[in-house]
Amino acid sequence: MPEWDAEVAVVGLGAWGASALWRLASRGVDVLGIERYQPGHALGASHGGSRMFRLTCLEHPGLVPLARRSLELWRELESDAGETLLHQVGGLLIGPPDGSVAGGTLRAAAEHGIEVERLGSAELRERFPQHANVPDGHIGVWEPSAGILRPEGAVRAAVRVAEAAGARVYRDTAVSALELVPGGAVVRTSARTLRVRQVVVTVGAWLSSLVPGLPIEVLRMPITWYRPVGDRAPFALERFPVFMRERDNGLIVWGSGWEGRYDVKLGLENADEHRRPLDPETDDRSVGPDDWSKLSAELATAIPGLEPLPAKVGVCMLAETPDGQFVLGRPGGDARLLIAGGCNAHGFKHASGIGEALARWVTGEPDFCDLSFTNPDRF
Ligand SMILES: Cc1cc2nc3c(=O)[nH]c(=O)nc-3n(C[C@H](O)[C@H](O)[C@H](O)COP(=O)(O)OP(=O)(O)OC[C@H]3O[C@@H](n4cnc5c(N)ncnc54)[C@H](O)[C@@H]3O)c2cc1C
């Protein structure tokens, strides 16, 4: 029996872990991946048919270089996998010019030289009449580089390409414990015990169960699909592109138009009623009117061309940190352990770049951008 089963184990193959597995395997690193369900499942954070991609990251200026590198890597993954994962059809950010959404986008674009177009309220109403009751003072910011990613497809593609490059993957296998030992780590599952030099923990909302002590709150977040009242055409993705809209009451509505078999997808960014703490191990994912009533009420005035009740509702999970930033790196500087968590509802677009950053930390290559603001030891 060899002393080590692999150089690296990646635990959890959602968006971030699948990307790490792909970036490691593509370098020829001896890596294995362990996922408690089937990659692309609907019980974590990386499902629901679409995720917004944009370069104008409002959450931290340091995320723009990560988004740029992620864009290159999404294209590389598409090429390796032979399928389209990112539809860059443009995106619309609406709100007051000094607000967090439209104003924040203008600031990020100016700071990082990202191409955007500013639309006054009259032009916005004319080009995107589906958005009703836009107040006179509000603006739209059109970002041509924005679009939507296909989360389930991206996760499965990254795992598939990683396996083709030599990664070993254990599906339907939950890691029950991690133990750091001299020179490496022991990864325990019900079926086997694996010994590796380094372990990368990318278990999303489950992070605290394997790496305790981080201030991460797990929230359940509904995802909701609606149908147009009459003609569907104005709500097709090309005419009703991915958007975020900040309203005068402080709520942020987000969504994107229908495409193929997907209906119009919508959500509320900051409605406390829709975000409730969740234990990923024990809570069920059933849904009820509490999951959509506030959004439906908002749509009556914001996007009245949609039916008042959703056609479909699902539940997603997110892991929040006190400062809203990711948690990426080696806790306590330990060379055997890397963690990537705290997705804070904006982490999908960066998954490919985060996978690349993790792979570089594993191999000791230089960073491609400064991610020190995400260091787990900041808490
Ligand atoms: C409603 C919603 C909307 C969002 N919208 C956007 C958006 O528009 N744009 C954007 O960029 N981001 C968005 N996000 C955020 C984005 O989806 C997440 O940042 C991203 O999916 C996080 O991926 P992850 O790999 O960290 O987590 P996950 O996808 O949850 O992956 C964790 C994996 O670990 C596995 N696992 C857990 N425990 C174990 C164990 N013990 N052993 C083995 N495997 C284990 C799980 O099964 C899972 O597959 C949104 C999030 C939500 C909830």
The ligand as an SDF file (V2000), in Angstrom:
LIG
                    3D

 53 58  0  0  0  0  0  0  0  0999 V2000
  -30.1460   32.0100   -5.1300 C   0  0  0  0  0  0  0  0  0  0  0  0
  -28.7020   32.2550   -5.4790 C   0  0  0  0  0  0  0  0  0  0  0  0
  -28.3960   33.0650   -6.5660 C   0  0  0  0  0  0  0  0  0  0  0  0
  -27.0650   33.2980   -6.9010 C   0  0  0  0  0  0  0  0  0  0  0  0
  -26.7910   34.0790   -7.9870 N   0  0  0  0  0  0  0  0  0  0  0  0
  -25.5200   34.2750   -8.3680 C   0  0  0  0  0  0  0  0  0  0  0  0
  -25.2320   34.9990   -9.5450 C   0  0  0  0  0  0  0  0  0  0  0  0
  -26.1410   35.4650  -10.2410 O   0  0  0  0  0  0  0  0  0  0  0  0
  -23.9230   35.1640   -9.8930 N   0  0  0  0  0  0  0  0  0  0  0  0
  -22.9080   34.6420   -9.1490 C   0  0  0  0  0  0  0  0  0  0  0  0
  -21.7500   34.8300   -9.5220 O   0  0  0  0  0  0  0  0  0  0  0  0
  -23.1470   33.9260   -8.0220 N   0  0  0  0  0  0  0  0  0  0  0  0
  -24.4170   33.7200   -7.6240 C   0  0  0  0  0  0  0  0  0  0  0  0
  -24.6990   32.9750   -6.5130 N   0  0  0  0  0  0  0  0  0  0  0  0
  -23.5980   32.4100   -5.7350 C   0  0  0  0  0  0  0  0  0  0  0  0
  -23.0690   31.1220   -6.3440 C   0  0  0  0  0  0  0  0  0  0  0  0
  -24.1110   30.2840   -6.7680 O   0  0  0  0  0  0  0  0  0  0  0  0
  -22.1710   30.4260   -5.3290 C   0  0  0  0  0  0  0  0  0  0  0  0
  -21.1420   31.3200   -4.9830 O   0  0  0  0  0  0  0  0  0  0  0  0
  -21.5320   29.1440   -5.8440 C   0  0  0  0  0  0  0  0  0  0  0  0
  -22.4870   28.2970   -6.4090 O   0  0  0  0  0  0  0  0  0  0  0  0
  -20.8000   28.4770   -4.6770 C   0  0  0  0  0  0  0  0  0  0  0  0
  -20.2930   27.2310   -5.0960 O   0  0  0  0  0  0  0  0  0  0  0  0
  -19.5880   26.2810   -4.0280 P   0  0  0  0  0  0  0  0  0  0  0  0
  -18.8240   25.3030   -4.8300 O   0  0  0  0  0  0  0  0  0  0  0  0
  -18.8800   27.0800   -2.9960 O   0  0  0  0  0  0  0  0  0  0  0  0
  -20.7970   25.5770   -3.2370 O   0  0  0  0  0  0  0  0  0  0  0  0
  -21.6920   24.3050   -3.6520 P   0  0  0  0  0  0  0  0  0  0  0  0
  -22.0970   24.3980   -5.0650 O   0  0  0  0  0  0  0  0  0  0  0  0
  -22.7730   24.1820   -2.6360 O   0  0  0  0  0  0  0  0  0  0  0  0
  -20.6830   23.0890   -3.5530 O   0  0  0  0  0  0  0  0  0  0  0  0
  -20.3390   22.4490   -2.3540 C   0  0  0  0  0  0  0  0  0  0  0  0
  -20.2700   20.9640   -2.6540 C   0  0  0  0  0  0  0  0  0  0  0  0
  -19.7060   20.2630   -1.5610 O   0  0  0  0  0  0  0  0  0  0  0  0
  -20.3960   19.0290   -1.4330 C   0  0  0  0  0  0  0  0  0  0  0  0
  -20.1930   18.5540   -0.0740 N   0  0  0  0  0  0  0  0  0  0  0  0
  -20.6710   19.0880    1.0720 C   0  0  0  0  0  0  0  0  0  0  0  0
  -20.2520   18.4030    2.1410 N   0  0  0  0  0  0  0  0  0  0  0  0
  -19.5000   17.3900    1.6740 C   0  0  0  0  0  0  0  0  0  0  0  0
  -18.7970   16.3260    2.3000 C   0  0  0  0  0  0  0  0  0  0  0  0
  -18.7760   16.2020    3.6400 N   0  0  0  0  0  0  0  0  0  0  0  0
  -18.1330   15.4370    1.5270 N   0  0  0  0  0  0  0  0  0  0  0  0
  -18.1310   15.5550    0.1690 C   0  0  0  0  0  0  0  0  0  0  0  0
  -18.7910   16.5570   -0.4810 N   0  0  0  0  0  0  0  0  0  0  0  0
  -19.4540   17.4640    0.2700 C   0  0  0  0  0  0  0  0  0  0  0  0
  -21.8390   19.3900   -1.7440 C   0  0  0  0  0  0  0  0  0  0  0  0
  -22.6040   18.2610   -2.0790 O   0  0  0  0  0  0  0  0  0  0  0  0
  -21.6580   20.3690   -2.8910 C   0  0  0  0  0  0  0  0  0  0  0  0
  -21.6990   19.7180   -4.1420 O   0  0  0  0  0  0  0  0  0  0  0  0
  -26.0200   32.7390   -6.1380 C   0  0  0  0  0  0  0  0  0  0  0  0
  -26.3310   31.9280   -5.0330 C   0  0  0  0  0  0  0  0  0  0  0  0
  -27.6530   31.6840   -4.7020 C   0  0  0  0  0  0  0  0  0  0  0  0
  -27.9550   30.8150   -3.5240 C   0  0  0  0  0  0  0  0  0  0  0  0
  1  2  1  0
  2  3  1  0
  2 52  2  0
  3  4  2  0
  4  5  1  0
  4 50  1  0
  5  6  2  0
  6  7  1  0
  6 13  1  0
  7  8  2  0
  7  9  1  0
  9 10  1  0
 10 11  2  0
 10 12  1  0
 12 13  2  0
 13 14  1  0
 14 15  1  0
 14 50  1  0
 15 16  1  0
 16 17  1  0
 16 18  1  0
 18 19  1  0
 18 20  1  0
 20 21  1  0
 20 22  1  0
 22 23  1  0
 23 24  1  0
 24 25  2  0
 24 26  1  0
 24 27  1  0
 27 28  1  0
 28 29  2  0
 28 30  1  0
 28 31  1  0
 31 32  1  0
 32 33  1  0
 33 34  1  0
 33 48  1  0
 34 35  1  0
 35 36  1  0
 35 46  1  0
 36 37  1  0
 36 45  1  0
 37 38  2  0
 38 39  1  0
 39 40  1  0
 39 45  2  0
 40 41  1  0
 40 42  2  0
 42 43  1  0
 43 44  2  0
 44 45  1  0
 46 47  1  0
 46 48  1  0
 48 49  1  0
 50 51  2  0
 51 52  1  0
 52 53  1  0
M  END
$$$$
